[in-house]
Amino acid sequence: MINQIPITLQGIKKLRKELKKLKNIERPKIINSIIDARKHGDLKENAEYQSARELQSFCEGRIQEIENKLSNANIIDVTKIIHNNKITFGSTICIVNILTNKIISYQIVGHDESDLKNNLISINAPLARALIGKKKNNIVKVKTPGGIIKYKVLNIKYI
């Protein structure tokens, strides 16, 4: 049995959009590049052809990867979870670092959709694991390579 991968509604939409783009735009563009490159003669020494084939390999690999993720996805609609005012998968939380007073907001998402630049942290991240099940005003201790950091939960949203 294959384990299902938790993913938010936004994450699944993003994967489907990428898959559609790869299949309907990128794949045909790459095929045309291969056809054009073949016209330039000897394929062994044809850099354009080799480059297009590598691109095709990457594209097909990514398509297969996304299709596998979609087939194993456990789509979680955060707005429909019974949360009892606790932090759950998909919650958007606002926390403050108690030592530095730095306030930051994160959404806890599936591993494949995590993106720290956009404040999306993986459910597998130490911070997310420490936050799951906590409520507003709870203090959370997170073990990091630099030591233990304490955070206070300021707000929880389910959007």
MOFENQUI-V882558 format. One line per field, one symbol per residue. phi: phi as a letter, one per 40 degrees, with the letter a starting at -180 (. if undefined). psi: psi as a letter, one per 40 degrees, with the letter a starting at -180 (. if undefined). burial: 1 if it has 24 or more other ideal C-beta (glycine too) atoms within 12 Angstrom, else 0. A space follows every 10 residues. Layout:
BEGIN
phi->???
psi->???
burial->???
END
This chain:
BEGIN
phi->.cccbcacdc cccccccccc ccccbcdccc cccccccccc hdccbbcccc cccccccccc ccdccccccc cbcbcbcdcb ccbffbcbdg cbbbbbcccb gccabbbcbc dcbcadcbfb bcdccdcccc cdgcbdgccb bbcbdchcbb bbccabbbb
psi->hhhihhiidd dddddddddd dddddddddd ddddddddee ahddfgdddd dddddddddd dddddddddd dehghhhdee hheffihihe ihihihhdde ehhihihhii deeigddefh iideiddddd dheiiheihh hhhideahhh ihhdihig.
burial->0000111111 1101100110 0100001001 0011001000 0000000010 0100110010 0010010011 0010110100 0010001111 1111111000 0001111111 0111000001 1110101101 1101000101 0100000010 111111010
END
